[in-house]
Amino acid sequence: QVQLVESGGGLVQAGGSLRLSCTASGIIFRINVMGWFRQAPGKQRELVATIAVGGTTNYKDSVKGRFTASRDKNTVYLQMNSLKTEDTAVYYCYADRGWGPSYWGQGTQVTVSS
């Protein structure tokens, strides 16, 4: 099993910045992709950013140029700059090996006020 623990959410004004962190623990061998999804009220969960073990990243179009995913061993970060009210959501950390189950964190609330 893999446990993912997130931190760094909160309330920020539009235009501000937040940094999310997520650390994986447990049976973490061969974790390939780590990243972030988000879910706003009444909407489906959507991919925000992922980063593979080799450093390849993938971003939702609307966050490109504003959000940056990075990784240090088994911790993944999401630096969020120029935040917009539409970025308000619960952000979930994600990890997988490319096979077998996917793993999710418990979620951290990000609220961007106008």
TORSESE-24619 format. One record per residue: x, y negated, z of N, C-alpha, C, O in turn. Coordinates in nm, 3 decimals. Each point is the difference from the previous one (the first is absolute). Layout:
TORSESE-24619
(site (X; Y; Z); (X; Y; Z); (X; Y; Z); (X; Y; Z));
...
***
This chain:
TORSESE-24619
(site (0.083; 0.119; 0.000); (-0.083; -0.119; 0.000); (0.087; -0.124; 0.000); (0.112; -0.001; 0.051));
(site (-0.166; -0.103; -0.109); (0.067; -0.130; -0.005); (-0.090; -0.102; 0.067); (-0.119; -0.007; -0.029));
(site (0.176; -0.070; 0.118); (-0.075; -0.109; 0.064); (0.053; -0.133; -0.053); (0.120; -0.020; -0.013));
(site (-0.213; -0.069; -0.017); (0.035; -0.133; -0.050); (-0.054; -0.104; 0.097); (-0.119; 0.000; 0.032));
(site (0.205; -0.087; 0.015); (-0.040; -0.103; 0.095); (0.030; -0.137; -0.060); (0.115; -0.031; -0.032));
(site (-0.219; -0.048; 0.018); (0.012; -0.132; -0.062); (0.006; -0.109; 0.106); (-0.043; 0.018; 0.114));
(site (0.099; -0.131; -0.154); (-0.001; -0.119; 0.084); (0.013; -0.122; -0.089); (0.042; 0.010; -0.116));
(site (-0.079; -0.125; 0.170); (0.024; -0.125; -0.070); (-0.121; -0.071; -0.055); (0.013; -0.109; -0.055));
(site (-0.130; 0.166; 0.068); (-0.118; -0.069; -0.049); (-0.034; -0.119; 0.088); (0.062; -0.022; 0.104));
(site (-0.163; -0.053; -0.146); (-0.043; -0.114; 0.080); (-0.080; -0.100; -0.081); (-0.047; 0.028; -0.110));
(site (0.035; -0.146; 0.169); (-0.075; -0.110; -0.062); (0.098; -0.106; -0.048); (0.090; -0.041; 0.073));
(site (-0.109; -0.003; -0.196); (0.090; -0.101; -0.057); (-0.082; -0.089; -0.091); (-0.101; 0.042; -0.055));
(site (0.145; -0.167; 0.042); (-0.067; -0.090; -0.093); (0.042; 0.028; -0.143); (0.108; 0.052; -0.025));
(site (-0.195; -0.087; -0.067); (0.032; 0.015; -0.142); (0.130; -0.073; -0.031); (0.024; -0.112; 0.046));
(site (0.060; 0.179; -0.125); (0.131; -0.054; -0.031); (0.110; 0.048; 0.093); (0.118; -0.019; -0.027));
(site (-0.158; 0.081; 0.135); (0.097; 0.049; 0.099); (0.056; 0.136; -0.037); (-0.026; 0.053; -0.107));
(site (0.103; 0.002; 0.200); (0.070; 0.126; -0.022); (-0.021; 0.095; 0.118); (-0.019; -0.044; 0.114));
(site (0.024; 0.171; -0.143); (0.001; 0.106; 0.101); (0.092; 0.111; -0.049); (0.020; 0.017; -0.121));
(site (0.034; 0.058; 0.215); (0.081; 0.117; -0.035); (-0.055; 0.120; 0.073); (-0.009; 0.001; 0.122));
(site (-0.029; 0.101; -0.199); (-0.048; 0.126; 0.057); (0.115; 0.100; 0.003); (0.086; 0.002; -0.088));
(site (-0.087; 0.081; 0.191); (0.098; 0.108; 0.013); (-0.073; 0.130; 0.025); (-0.108; 0.001; 0.059));
(site (0.168; 0.108; -0.104); (-0.058; 0.132; 0.023); (0.115; 0.100; 0.011); (0.084; 0.009; -0.089));
(site (-0.082; 0.064; 0.199); (0.104; 0.100; 0.022); (-0.060; 0.139; 0.002); (-0.100; 0.026; 0.067));
(site (0.162; 0.063; -0.142); (-0.042; 0.140; -0.004); (0.078; 0.081; 0.102); (0.120; -0.019; 0.017));
(site (-0.190; 0.110; 0.050); (0.065; 0.091; 0.093); (-0.062; 0.137; -0.014); (-0.101; 0.017; -0.068));
(site (0.162; 0.081; 0.133); (-0.048; 0.137; -0.011); (0.083; 0.077; -0.102); (0.122; -0.016; -0.007));
(site (-0.189; 0.098; -0.073); (0.070; 0.081; -0.101); (0.011; -0.085; -0.126); (-0.087; 0.003; -0.086));
(site (0.195; -0.080; 0.077); (0.010; -0.104; -0.103); (0.094; 0.036; -0.113); (0.036; -0.087; -0.080));
(site (0.006; 0.214; 0.071); (0.091; 0.036; -0.107); (-0.068; -0.016; -0.135); (-0.119; 0.029; -0.014));
(site (0.194; -0.075; -0.084); (-0.045; -0.012; -0.139); (-0.120; -0.092; -0.016); (-0.078; 0.018; -0.094));
(site (0.062; -0.115; 0.181); (-0.100; -0.104; -0.027); (0.045; -0.075; -0.123); (0.113; -0.050; -0.004));
(site (-0.198; 0.041; -0.097); (0.038; -0.063; -0.126); (-0.053; -0.142; -0.006); (0.077; -0.096; 0.005));
(site (-0.206; 0.082; -0.015); (-0.060; -0.132; -0.015); (-0.055; -0.047; 0.134); (-0.066; 0.075; 0.072));
(site (0.095; -0.199; -0.039); (-0.065; -0.069; 0.112); (-0.057; -0.129; -0.053); (0.047; -0.053; -0.100));
(site (-0.148; 0.002; 0.166); (-0.056; -0.124; -0.049); (-0.119; -0.046; 0.079); (-0.022; 0.040; 0.114));
(site (-0.056; -0.126; -0.179); (-0.113; -0.066; 0.065); (-0.123; -0.001; -0.090); (0.008; -0.029; -0.120));
(site (-0.120; 0.061; 0.181); (-0.131; -0.017; -0.061); (-0.076; -0.098; 0.088); (0.042; -0.030; 0.112));
(site (-0.153; -0.021; -0.163); (-0.085; -0.087; 0.082); (-0.147; 0.023; -0.033); (-0.036; 0.046; -0.108));
(site (-0.047; -0.078; 0.206); (-0.144; 0.015; -0.018); (-0.070; -0.119; 0.063); (0.008; -0.022; 0.121));
(site (-0.075; -0.054; -0.204); (-0.080; -0.113; 0.046); (-0.142; 0.049; 0.027); (-0.041; 0.102; -0.055));
(site (-0.035; -0.173; 0.138); (-0.138; 0.042; 0.031); (-0.083; 0.016; -0.127); (-0.003; -0.089; -0.085));
(site (-0.064; 0.202; 0.074); (-0.087; 0.026; -0.113); (0.072; 0.037; -0.128); (-0.064; 0.013; -0.105));
(site (0.195; 0.003; 0.111); (0.077; 0.034; -0.120); (0.076; 0.131; 0.020); (0.019; 0.047; 0.112));
(site (0.022; 0.009; -0.225); (0.078; 0.123; 0.006); (0.145; -0.030; 0.040); (0.050; -0.111; -0.019));
(site (0.013; 0.212; 0.075); (0.143; -0.013; 0.031); (0.078; -0.011; -0.130); (-0.027; 0.072; -0.096));
(site (0.125; -0.162; 0.092); (0.076; -0.023; -0.122); (0.149; -0.005; 0.029); (0.044; -0.039; 0.108));
(site (0.032; 0.079; -0.208); (0.146; -0.003; 0.012); (0.047; -0.146; 0.001); (-0.046; -0.082; -0.080));
(site (0.138; 0.052; 0.170); (0.063; -0.132; 0.004); (0.142; 0.010; -0.054); (0.038; -0.071; -0.093));
(site (0.041; 0.160; 0.152); (0.138; 0.015; -0.042); (0.053; 0.134; 0.047); (-0.032; 0.045; 0.110));
(site (0.114; 0.017; -0.193); (0.069; 0.121; 0.041); (0.147; -0.010; -0.036); (0.039; -0.075; -0.090));
(site (0.041; 0.152; 0.161); (0.142; 0.005; -0.028); (0.047; 0.143; 0.017); (-0.023; 0.063; 0.104));
(site (0.088; -0.012; -0.206); (0.049; 0.137; 0.003); (0.136; 0.005; 0.069); (0.063; -0.103; 0.023));
(site (-0.019; 0.224; 0.008); (0.125; 0.016; 0.074); (0.117; -0.059; -0.077); (0.098; -0.044; 0.061));
(site (-0.104; 0.043; -0.194); (0.107; -0.057; -0.080); (-0.009; -0.150; -0.017); (0.089; -0.061; -0.058));
(site (-0.198; 0.000; 0.110); (-0.015; -0.145; -0.005); (-0.097; -0.051; -0.104); (-0.028; -0.120; -0.005));
(site (-0.026; 0.209; -0.078); (-0.097; -0.045; -0.100); (-0.126; -0.050; 0.068); (-0.054; 0.067; 0.087));
(site (0.009; -0.184; -0.127); (-0.119; -0.060; 0.060); (-0.115; -0.009; -0.100); (0.020; 0.001; -0.121));
(site (-0.139; -0.010; 0.178); (-0.121; -0.015; -0.079); (-0.091; -0.094; 0.078); (-0.022; 0.019; 0.119));
(site (-0.033; -0.121; -0.186); (-0.082; -0.100; 0.067); (-0.134; -0.018; -0.069); (-0.013; 0.015; -0.122));
(site (-0.087; -0.046; 0.202); (-0.128; -0.048; -0.053); (0.029; -0.132; -0.072); (0.079; -0.081; 0.047));
(site (-0.144; 0.062; -0.160); (0.030; -0.119; -0.081); (-0.016; -0.130; 0.078); (0.081; -0.092; -0.014));
(site (-0.185; 0.084; 0.096); (-0.031; -0.126; 0.065); (0.099; -0.036; 0.111); (-0.004; -0.113; 0.050));
(site (0.091; 0.204; -0.010); (0.098; -0.031; 0.104); (0.141; -0.014; -0.054); (0.092; -0.037; 0.073));
(site (-0.074; 0.066; -0.201); (0.134; -0.013; -0.059); (0.050; -0.144; 0.014); (-0.072; -0.096; -0.026));
(site (0.197; 0.085; 0.067); (0.059; -0.132; 0.020); (-0.027; -0.058; 0.137); (0.063; -0.098; 0.038));
(site (-0.156; 0.156; 0.036); (-0.031; -0.049; 0.135); (0.039; 0.102; 0.107); (0.048; -0.038; 0.107));
(site (-0.067; 0.165; -0.136); (0.029; 0.107; 0.096); (0.124; 0.075; -0.043); (0.025; 0.018; -0.119));
(site (0.053; 0.027; 0.217); (0.118; 0.079; -0.028); (0.006; 0.119; 0.095); (-0.002; -0.016; 0.122));
(site (0.008; 0.135; -0.180); (0.016; 0.122; 0.079); (0.148; 0.034; 0.007); (0.073; -0.012; -0.099));
(site (-0.030; 0.055; 0.217); (0.137; 0.045; 0.016); (0.000; 0.118; 0.095); (-0.100; 0.031; 0.065));
(site (0.215; 0.034; -0.059); (0.003; 0.125; 0.075); (0.138; 0.020; 0.061); (0.102; -0.027; -0.064));
(site (-0.101; 0.074; 0.186); (0.125; 0.033; 0.068); (-0.020; 0.136; 0.064); (-0.059; 0.011; 0.107));
(site (0.109; 0.092; -0.171); (-0.018; 0.139; 0.044); (-0.149; 0.028; 0.011); (-0.070; 0.005; -0.101));
(site (0.021; 0.014; 0.222); (-0.139; 0.040; 0.016); (-0.090; -0.114; 0.047); (-0.108; 0.023; 0.055));
(site (0.151; -0.144; -0.078); (-0.082; -0.116; 0.029); (-0.024; -0.077; -0.129); (0.093; -0.026; -0.077));
(site (-0.217; -0.011; 0.056); (-0.036; -0.078; -0.118); (-0.054; -0.134; 0.047); (-0.071; -0.009; 0.100));
(site (0.105; -0.094; -0.173); (-0.041; -0.135; 0.033); (-0.081; -0.059; -0.115); (0.016; 0.039; -0.116));
(site (-0.102; -0.133; 0.150); (-0.071; -0.077; -0.101); (0.009; -0.146; 0.041); (-0.065; -0.044; 0.094));
(site (0.147; -0.032; -0.167); (0.009; -0.143; 0.021); (-0.106; -0.066; -0.086); (0.000; 0.014; -0.122));
(site (-0.090; -0.086; 0.188); (-0.112; -0.062; -0.071); (0.014; -0.151; 0.012); (-0.008; -0.056; 0.109));
(site (0.029; -0.009; -0.222); (0.012; -0.145; -0.005); (-0.115; -0.061; -0.079); (-0.070; 0.071; -0.074));
(site (0.051; -0.200; 0.089); (-0.107; -0.071; -0.073); (-0.133; 0.073; 0.012); (-0.069; 0.022; -0.099));
(site (0.035; 0.014; 0.220); (-0.122; 0.079; 0.023); (-0.124; -0.078; -0.038); (-0.008; -0.121; 0.017));
(site (-0.089; 0.196; -0.069); (-0.127; -0.057; -0.043); (-0.112; 0.062; 0.082); (0.016; 0.107; 0.059));
(site (-0.130; -0.174; -0.054); (-0.113; 0.054; 0.077); (-0.041; 0.137; -0.053); (-0.046; 0.084; 0.077));
(site (0.061; -0.063; -0.206); (-0.037; 0.131; -0.058); (0.095; 0.112; 0.038); (-0.025; 0.115; -0.033));
(site (0.135; -0.147; 0.101); (0.089; 0.104; 0.052); (-0.049; 0.055; 0.134); (0.057; 0.096; 0.052));
(site (-0.161; -0.155; 0.003); (-0.055; 0.047; 0.126); (-0.050; 0.144; -0.014); (-0.082; 0.029; -0.087));
(site (0.131; 0.059; 0.172); (-0.036; 0.141; -0.006); (0.069; 0.074; 0.114); (0.085; -0.055; 0.070));
(site (-0.124; 0.180; -0.053); (0.078; 0.090; 0.083); (0.106; 0.063; -0.089); (-0.031; 0.056; -0.106));
(site (0.155; -0.064; 0.148); (0.112; 0.053; -0.078); (0.043; 0.133; 0.060); (0.024; 0.011; 0.121));
(site (-0.013; 0.089; -0.207); (0.034; 0.136; 0.043); (0.135; 0.040; -0.057); (0.026; -0.017; -0.120));
(site (0.058; 0.068; 0.204); (0.127; 0.059; -0.044); (-0.027; 0.138; -0.060); (-0.092; 0.070; 0.041));
(site (0.174; -0.034; -0.137); (-0.020; 0.124; -0.075); (0.134; 0.068; -0.022); (0.103; -0.067; -0.014));
(site (-0.105; 0.200; 0.012); (0.122; 0.075; -0.032); (-0.037; 0.132; -0.064); (-0.102; 0.061; 0.035));
(site (0.184; -0.016; -0.128); (-0.019; 0.135; -0.056); (0.134; 0.056; -0.047); (0.100; -0.071; -0.009));
(site (-0.102; 0.199; -0.019); (0.121; 0.067; -0.049); (-0.007; 0.025; -0.150); (0.096; 0.051; -0.059));
(site (-0.207; -0.086; -0.004); (-0.021; 0.034; -0.140); (-0.066; 0.135; -0.015); (-0.035; 0.041; -0.110));
(site (0.018; 0.028; 0.220); (-0.073; 0.127; 0.004); (-0.058; 0.012; 0.140); (0.047; -0.066; 0.092));
(site (-0.148; 0.149; -0.076); (-0.059; 0.017; 0.132); (-0.084; -0.120; 0.040); (-0.040; -0.080; -0.085));
(site (0.012; 0.069; 0.215); (-0.092; -0.105; 0.045); (0.062; -0.138; -0.004); (0.122; -0.016; -0.003));
(site (-0.209; -0.086; 0.002); (0.041; -0.138; 0.018); (-0.023; -0.036; 0.146); (-0.081; 0.061; 0.068));
(site (0.154; -0.162; -0.023); (-0.009; -0.042; 0.140); (-0.037; -0.147; 0.006); (0.040; -0.079; -0.086));
(site (-0.117; 0.044; 0.188); (-0.049; -0.136; 0.016); (0.023; -0.048; 0.142); (-0.006; 0.077; 0.095));
(site (0.033; -0.207; -0.083); (0.003; -0.062; 0.130); (-0.141; -0.035; 0.045); (-0.098; 0.024; -0.071));
(site (0.090; -0.081; 0.190); (-0.131; -0.031; 0.058); (-0.057; -0.132; -0.052); (-0.118; -0.029; 0.020));
(site (0.200; -0.049; -0.087); (-0.046; -0.126; -0.057); (0.032; -0.118; 0.089); (-0.001; 0.011; 0.122));
(site (0.029; -0.125; -0.184); (0.025; -0.123; 0.073); (-0.073; -0.113; -0.073); (0.007; -0.012; -0.122));
(site (-0.077; -0.070; 0.200); (-0.083; -0.105; -0.058); (0.085; -0.119; -0.041); (0.083; -0.049; 0.077));
(site (-0.106; 0.002; -0.199); (0.059; -0.125; -0.048); (-0.116; -0.092; -0.034); (-0.084; 0.034; -0.083));
(site (0.079; -0.149; 0.146); (-0.105; -0.098; -0.025); (0.063; -0.131; -0.043); (0.084; -0.057; 0.071));
(site (-0.125; 0.010; -0.188); (0.053; -0.126; -0.053); (-0.113; -0.103; 0.001); (-0.102; 0.019; -0.066));
(site (0.121; -0.125; 0.140); (-0.104; -0.103; 0.011); (0.026; -0.114; -0.098); (0.114; -0.026; -0.039));
(site (-0.222; -0.039; 0.000); (0.013; -0.110; -0.097); (0.029; -0.131; 0.069); (0.014; -0.103; -0.066));
***
